[in-house]
Amino acid sequence: MWTVVYIASNRAQAEMYKDVLCKEGVLANIRPAGVVSAFGDGLYEILVLESEANEANAILCQHVIR
């Protein structure tokens, strides 16, 4: 089952964090969270498999702290 680990403020940020997770070996996906404009403005959920949620959170925390 997929679970949300982060909500990004735009598509570019969501894609960046998805790439970070994928490079670390965590399967990740993104989806719009509500209304999104044609320019990608709006909130996006970053999802990972429930079994990888703790690892994904740790990876994202390390990335944000850098």
N, C-alpha and C positions, 0 to 999 in steps of 0.2 A: 504494500500500500504506500502511496506517495504522501508525504507530509511537508508542510510549509516550514522552512527554516529561516527565511528572511523575506522582508517585503522591501523592494527597491523603489526608489522615487521616480525612476524612468527606465526605459528599455535598455539604454546604453549601460547603465549601472548593473541592471539585471544580467545582461550578457557578460559583462566583465566578471561578476561573481560566479556565474555559471561556468565560465572558462577556468577560473581559479579552482573550483571544485573538481572539474573534469581532469585537469592537469594533475590533481592529487589522487585521482583514481576513484572519485565519487561520482556516480551517475546522477546527473542533475538535469532539471528541466525548468522552463519558465512559463508563466501564463499571466495574462492580464488579470488584475484584481479590480474589476469595475470598469468604468468608462475610460477608454483610451483614445486620444486624438490620432489623426492621421500621421502626426509627426512623432509618435511614440511617447508623448507626454502622458503621464498617469502612473499609477502604481502597478508593479509587477511582483508576483509571488515567485520565489525560488523554491522549488520542490526537490526533495531527494527521497530515496526509499527510506521507510521508517527505520529499518535496521541500520542505516548509515547516518541518521539524524545527529547523534552525539558527535560523531567524527566530523560531520559537515559544520556543525556549530563551532567546534574547536578550530577548524581550518579558517572559517570566516572571521573568528575573533582574532586569530594571528594575523590575518591579512589586513584587517582594519587597524590594528595597533601599529603596524609598520609605518 
